[in-house]
C-alpha cells in the first residue's frame, strides 16, 4: 500500500507542478540575468532584447553578482522568475503542505483499515464461511 501512495503522490504532485508554473514552462522564453542587491532585497536584472526588467529572487540560495537563468513570458516580460529547482519548480511551502496532506491521509487510511469495527469483523468472518460460487461454465 505504501508504494501505491508514493507512486500516486509523485504522479499527482508532478502533474500539479508541471501545469501550474507561472510563467508557463511550455510558452516561456529563457535568458540570463544577474542578481543584485536592491533596497536590501535580492533581485535579478535581465533583458528581453529590447527592455531591461527586474524580478525578485524568491529563495535564499542565490548571492549578489551571480549569473542566473531566467524564464519570462514573451507577452509580458515583467512576469519572470529565476529558473531553478527551488525558485521556479518547487516552493518550500508547496512541498511541505503536500507532504503533510499525504501523511495525514495515509494516517487516516491506516487507522481505518487497522482498527475495523466489530460489525466489519463479523461480516468478514461470515464471508469466509460461505461456499464459493461455481462458475457458470465449467471447462
Residue pairs with C-beta under 8 A, 6 or more apart in sequence:
1 109
1 110
5 102
5 106
9 98
9 102
13 98
16 98
17 89
17 90
17 94
18 25
21 88
21 89
22 79
22 81
23 71
23 72
23 73
23 79
23 80
23 81
24 73
25 71
27 73
27 74
28 71
28 72
28 73
28 74
29 48
29 71
29 72
29 73
29 74
29 77
30 69
30 70
30 71
30 83
31 46
31 47
31 48
31 69
31 70
31 72
32 46
32 67
32 68
32 69
32 70
33 44
33 45
33 46
33 47
33 55
33 67
33 68
33 69
33 70
33 82
34 44
34 45
34 46
34 65
34 66
34 67
34 68
35 42
35 43
35 44
35 45
35 57
35 62
35 63
35 64
35 65
35 66
35 67
35 68
36 42
36 43
36 44
36 45
36 64
36 65
37 43
37 64
38 54
41 56
41 57
42 56
42 57
42 62
42 63
42 64
43 54
43 55
43 56
43 57
44 54
44 55
44 56
44 57
44 68
44 70
44 80
44 82
45 52
45 53
45 54
46 52
46 53
46 54
46 55
46 70
46 72
46 80
47 53
48 72
48 74
48 77
51 77
53 72
53 77
53 78
53 80
55 70
55 72
55 78
55 80
55 81
55 82
57 82
57 87
58 81
58 82
58 86
58 87
58 91
59 84
59 86
59 87
59 92
61 84
61 86
61 87
62 68
62 82
62 87
68 82
68 83
68 84
69 82
69 83
69 84
70 80
70 81
70 82
70 83
71 80
71 81
71 83
71 88
72 78
72 79
72 80
72 81
73 79
73 80
81 87
81 88
82 88
86 92
116 124
